[in-house]
Amino acid sequence: MFRSKVERARLWAKEQRMREDGVDIPSCDLTEENLPSDAELRAEGQKLEFEKGDMKAMIIAGFMTIFPACVVVLLVFALLIFLFAGLF
């Protein structure tokens, strides 16, 4: 969805690094003609296939991301219930 914007940002950062290193580059390097179109990027993204362990890795990464947040929320709820039950 935002691949063209990300690609432009990546190219801009590369251009800035090259300028800092003293490499003389023409200012026309960062133009729309040099970037792949959204259709090309989508077609390239559709060609990607999952490898054998990719789905398992994504599930594990999802649990590692979501599980700690859920535990924190449940602990906050438990603390609130404990505090309110102790006050009344």
Buried (B, 14 or more C-beta within 10 A) or exposed (E): EEBBEEBBEEBEEEBEEEEEEEEEEEEEEBEEEEBEEEEEBEEEEEEEEEEEEEEEEEEEEEEEEEEEEEEEEEEEEEEEEEEEEEEE
